[in-house]
Amino acid sequence: MAHERHSTTGASRLSVAPMMDWTDRHCRYLHRQMSAHALLYTEMVTAAAVVRGDRVRLLGFDAAEHPLALQLGGSDPAELARAARIAQDWGYDEVNLNVGCPSDRVQSGAFGAVLMEKPRLVAACVAEMIAACDIPVTVKCRIGVDDQMPCEVLPDFLQQVSAAGVDRFAIHARKAWLQGLSPKQNRDVPPLDYDLVLEMKRAFPQLHLSVNGGITDLAQARAFLDCGMDGVMIGRAAYHAPCDILLDADRVVFGQGKGRSADQVVEAMLPYIERHLSGGGRLNQITRHMLGMFAGRPGARGWRRTLSEGAHRDGAGPEVIEAALRCVQHHEAPRLAI
């Protein structure tokens, strides 16, 4: 299959992190209505699932989502290579290897953050992935795990993996504690070490490095870019308050004109929602990603409540969104008899 390729290198000046259960195709379509340029990532999908599973369900996306990267989990070089080739055939613009997820499920499969302890295996994996496809192969990693010394482990990891052909890394500036902390705690408890990530950029000027972890607004993102980082990856803030991060991203990060307002994004989502409903989908599969759109604005509570209480009902349609939007535009109290 021939697909138009979209460059992900420039787009990765600002990217929305891959997040399990969150960055599905509906979330990405919403985010794309806010920023034309930011790089979007899928949730992590295991290489085994890509090779042997339901590809339409796992890999399907809307053409509007480009530039778009598929994040893979795995540690079998041959299987990852097959999955990377499939990603290319499906039209993804990049394939990213997860070397950062600390969940128990990932550890039991011997991939994710535990691979920080096996840089030679990661190098073997990415070498086969690069040989199998023509799209960029990138890596998302931590600064280390458990009792590793990040100042020793991270440069060695970058050296070995870049020698295998990867020139773009997104570095979550926290250790992952595989023993003793839950995945949720691993997102907050280990301290951030931005200085080490900035030091890696100085030590490896030829590599394209993005910083990830704890970044909550565009001013912070811009400061990292001004300090010499090539990119910034934002996770939870881009999900919970997407308008704060993404509506002005094209102007602040990419030097483009100002985009849509939050109200215009909601209007732009309506045709997509109607297509989803006409195909048998449910409204709350999309609106669950829209709850934080008006965070901090008058009427935001009414917006959230109207969507939360109305969108899961059988037969719920665009009228629920229009009622929710009135809560913001006119500060009306929620009307739930829809």
Disulfide bonds with the S-S distance in Angstrom:
none
